Amino acid sequence: MGVARLDADDAYRDGGFGAVPATSEAIAGLREARLDDEAMIREEECAVCMEDFEAGDKLRAMPCSHCFHERCIFDWLRVSGICPLCRHRLPTEQS
C-alpha cells in the first residue's frame, strides 16, 4: 500500500496546515516602505525569502512595522494572515 503524498502547492492551498489567509483588502492596504527610510525599515533582509533588501526593491510594511519584499509578503499573506516575525494578525476571511 502506498502512502498518499501532497505536493507543496496542495499542502498550502487555501491556507493549508490550519493557516487562514488574510483578506484581499488587508493585503492591498499594507503601506509601501522605502529602503532609504531608516526610521521605517528595521530589518536588513526579508524574513520570508531571506534575501537582503536592495535599492529599487518594492517593500511593504505590516501594521506591526515589519517590512518585507512586496511579492514575498503578499504571497505569504495569501496563505497565512499573520506576520512571519511577530505573529501580528491581519483580518482574515474567517473573521
MIDOSE-1310 file (N, C-alpha, C; in nm, 2 decimals, decimal comma, always signed):
residues 95
mgva	+0,08/-0,12/+0,00/+0,00/+0,00/+0,00/+0,09/+0,12/+0,00; +0,06/+0,22/-0,09/+0,13/+0,34/-0,10/+0,08/+0,45/+0,00; +0,16/+0,53/+0,04/+0,12/+0,65/+0,12/+0,09/+0,76/+0,03; -0,03/+0,82/+0,05/-0,07/+0,94/-0,02/+0,02/+1,06/+0,01
rlda	+0,07/+1,12/-0,09/+0,16/+1,24/-0,07/+0,10/+1,36/-0,14; +0,11/+1,47/-0,07/+0,07/+1,60/-0,12/+0,19/+1,68/-0,17; +0,18/+1,74/-0,29/+0,29/+1,83/-0,32/+0,27/+1,96/-0,25; +0,38/+2,04/-0,25/+0,38/+2,17/-0,17/+0,26/+2,26/-0,21
dday	+0,23/+2,27/-0,33/+0,11/+2,35/-0,37/-0,02/+2,31/-0,31; -0,04/+2,18/-0,31/-0,16/+2,12/-0,25/-0,16/+2,14/-0,10; -0,05/+2,13/-0,03/-0,04/+2,14/+0,11/-0,08/+2,28/+0,16; -0,04/+2,38/+0,08/-0,06/+2,52/+0,12/-0,18/+2,58/+0,06
rdgg	-0,25/+2,52/-0,03/-0,36/+2,58/-0,10/-0,47/+2,60/+0,01; -0,54/+2,72/-0,01/-0,65/+2,76/+0,08/-0,61/+2,76/+0,23; -0,49/+2,80/+0,26/-0,45/+2,81/+0,40/-0,42/+2,68/+0,46; -0,36/+2,59/+0,39/-0,33/+2,46/+0,44/-0,26/+2,46/+0,57
fgav	-0,25/+2,35/+0,64/-0,19/+2,33/+0,77/-0,26/+2,42/+0,87; -0,38/+2,45/+0,86/-0,45/+2,53/+0,96/-0,44/+2,68/+0,94; -0,36/+2,72/+0,85/-0,34/+2,87/+0,83/-0,46/+2,93/+0,76; -0,49/+3,05/+0,79/-0,60/+3,12/+0,74/-0,55/+3,25/+0,66
pats	-0,58/+3,26/+0,53/-0,53/+3,38/+0,46/-0,59/+3,51/+0,51; -0,51/+3,61/+0,49/-0,56/+3,75/+0,52/-0,66/+3,79/+0,41; -0,74/+3,89/+0,44/-0,84/+3,94/+0,33/-0,76/+4,01/+0,23; -0,82/+4,01/+0,11/-0,75/+4,09/+0,00/-0,74/+4,23/+0,03
eaia	-0,84/+4,29/+0,10/-0,84/+4,43/+0,14/-0,72/+4,46/+0,24; -0,70/+4,37/+0,33/-0,59/+4,38/+0,43/-0,45/+4,38/+0,36; -0,44/+4,29/+0,26/-0,31/+4,28/+0,19/-0,29/+4,40/+0,11; -0,39/+4,44/+0,03/-0,38/+4,56/-0,05/-0,35/+4,69/+0,03
glre	-0,40/+4,69/+0,15/-0,38/+4,81/+0,24/-0,25/+4,82/+0,31; -0,16/+4,73/+0,29/-0,03/+4,74/+0,35/+0,05/+4,86/+0,30; +0,10/+4,94/+0,38/+0,17/+5,07/+0,33/+0,30/+5,03/+0,26; +0,33/+5,11/+0,16/+0,46/+5,10/+0,09/+0,57/+5,15/+0,18
arld	+0,69/+5,08/+0,18/+0,80/+5,12/+0,25/+0,92/+5,15/+0,16; +1,00/+5,25/+0,20/+1,12/+5,28/+0,12/+1,24/+5,24/+0,20; +1,34/+5,18/+0,12/+1,46/+5,14/+0,18/+1,54/+5,25/+0,24; +1,53/+5,37/+0,19/+1,60/+5,49/+0,24/+1,54/+5,55/+0,37
deam	+1,43/+5,50/+0,41/+1,36/+5,55/+0,53/+1,40/+5,46/+0,65; +1,52/+5,49/+0,71/+1,57/+5,41/+0,82/+1,48/+5,40/+0,94; +1,40/+5,51/+0,96/+1,31/+5,50/+1,07/+1,20/+5,39/+1,05; +1,17/+5,36/+0,93/+1,07/+5,26/+0,90/+1,12/+5,12/+0,88
iree	+1,24/+5,11/+0,82/+1,30/+4,98/+0,79/+1,39/+4,94/+0,90; +1,35/+4,84/+0,98/+1,44/+4,79/+1,09/+1,52/+4,67/+1,04; +1,47/+4,59/+0,95/+1,53/+4,47/+0,91/+1,63/+4,50/+0,79; +1,73/+4,41/+0,78/+1,82/+4,42/+0,66/+1,78/+4,32/+0,55
ecav	+1,70/+4,23/+0,59/+1,66/+4,13/+0,49/+1,51/+4,09/+0,51; +1,46/+4,03/+0,40/+1,32/+3,99/+0,40/+1,31/+3,86/+0,48; +1,23/+3,85/+0,58/+1,22/+3,72/+0,66/+1,15/+3,61/+0,59; +1,09/+3,64/+0,48/+1,02/+3,54/+0,40/+1,12/+3,47/+0,31
cmed	+1,19/+3,54/+0,23/+1,28/+3,48/+0,13/+1,43/+3,48/+0,18; +1,46/+3,55/+0,29/+1,59/+3,56/+0,35/+1,69/+3,63/+0,26; +1,64/+3,71/+0,16/+1,73/+3,79/+0,08/+1,75/+3,93/+0,13; +1,86/+3,99/+0,12/+1,88/+4,13/+0,16/+1,80/+4,22/+0,08
feag	+1,76/+4,33/+0,15/+1,69/+4,44/+0,08/+1,79/+4,51/-0,01; +1,75/+4,55/-0,13/+1,84/+4,63/-0,22/+1,77/+4,75/-0,27; +1,84/+4,85/-0,32/+1,78/+4,97/-0,38/+1,69/+4,92/-0,49; +1,58/+4,98/-0,50/+1,48/+4,95/-0,60/+1,38/+4,84/-0,57
dklr	+1,40/+4,77/-0,46/+1,31/+4,67/-0,42/+1,18/+4,73/-0,38; +1,07/+4,67/-0,41/+0,94/+4,71/-0,37/+0,91/+4,65/-0,23; +0,89/+4,73/-0,13/+0,87/+4,68/+0,01/+0,74/+4,72/+0,06; +0,68/+4,64/+0,15/+0,56/+4,66/+0,22/+0,58/+4,64/+0,37
ampc	+0,51/+4,73/+0,44/+0,52/+4,72/+0,59/+0,39/+4,67/+0,65; +0,40/+4,57/+0,74/+0,28/+4,52/+0,81/+0,25/+4,63/+0,92; +0,12/+4,62/+0,97/+0,09/+4,72/+1,08/+0,18/+4,71/+1,20; +0,25/+4,60/+1,22/+0,35/+4,59/+1,33/+0,48/+4,65/+1,30
shcf	+0,49/+4,71/+1,17/+0,61/+4,78/+1,12/+0,72/+4,69/+1,07; +0,70/+4,56/+1,06/+0,80/+4,47/+1,00/+0,78/+4,48/+0,85; +0,89/+4,49/+0,78/+0,89/+4,51/+0,63/+0,94/+4,39/+0,56; +0,89/+4,37/+0,44/+0,92/+4,25/+0,36/+0,91/+4,30/+0,21
herc	+0,97/+4,21/+0,12/+0,95/+4,24/-0,02/+0,80/+4,23/-0,05; +0,75/+4,32/-0,13/+0,61/+4,32/-0,16/+0,56/+4,18/-0,21; +0,63/+4,12/-0,30/+0,59/+3,99/-0,36/+0,59/+3,89/-0,25; +0,69/+3,89/-0,17/+0,70/+3,78/-0,06/+0,59/+3,79/+0,04
ifdw	+0,56/+3,91/+0,09/+0,46/+3,92/+0,20/+0,32/+3,90/+0,14; +0,30/+3,95/+0,01/+0,17/+3,92/-0,05/+0,15/+3,77/-0,06; +0,25/+3,70/-0,11/+0,23/+3,55/-0,12/+0,21/+3,49/+0,01; +0,29/+3,53/+0,11/+0,27/+3,48/+0,25/+0,13/+3,50/+0,30
lrvs	+0,08/+3,62/+0,29/-0,05/+3,66/+0,35/-0,16/+3,59/+0,28; -0,14/+3,54/+0,15/-0,25/+3,47/+0,08/-0,26/+3,33/+0,14; -0,16/+3,29/+0,22/-0,16/+3,16/+0,29/-0,19/+3,17/+0,44; -0,12/+3,27/+0,50/-0,14/+3,29/+0,64/-0,15/+3,44/+0,67
gicp	-0,25/+3,48/+0,75/-0,27/+3,62/+0,78/-0,20/+3,67/+0,90; -0,08/+3,61/+0,93/+0,00/+3,66/+1,04/+0,14/+3,70/+1,00; +0,19/+3,80/+1,07/+0,33/+3,84/+1,04/+0,43/+3,72/+1,07; +0,52/+3,70/+0,97/+0,61/+3,59/+0,99/+0,71/+3,61/+1,10
lcrh	+0,72/+3,74/+1,15/+0,82/+3,77/+1,26/+0,76/+3,77/+1,40; +0,64/+3,84/+1,41/+0,59/+3,86/+1,54/+0,45/+3,80/+1,56; +0,39/+3,75/+1,46/+0,26/+3,68/+1,46/+0,15/+3,78/+1,48; +0,17/+3,91/+1,45/+0,06/+4,01/+1,44/-0,04/+3,96/+1,34
rlpt	-0,17/+3,96/+1,37/-0,27/+3,91/+1,28/-0,34/+4,02/+1,20; -0,36/+4,00/+1,08/-0,44/+4,08/+0,99/-0,58/+4,02/+0,99; -0,68/+4,10/+0,94/-0,81/+4,05/+0,93/-0,81/+3,93/+0,83; -0,88/+3,83/+0,86/-0,88/+3,71/+0,77/-1,02/+3,68/+0,71
eqs	-1,03/+3,60/+0,62/-1,16/+3,56/+0,55/-1,25/+3,50/+0,66; -1,20/+3,44/+0,76/-1,29/+3,38/+0,86/-1,33/+3,47/+0,97; -1,27/+3,59/+0,98/-1,30/+3,68/+1,09/-1,41/+3,78/+1,05
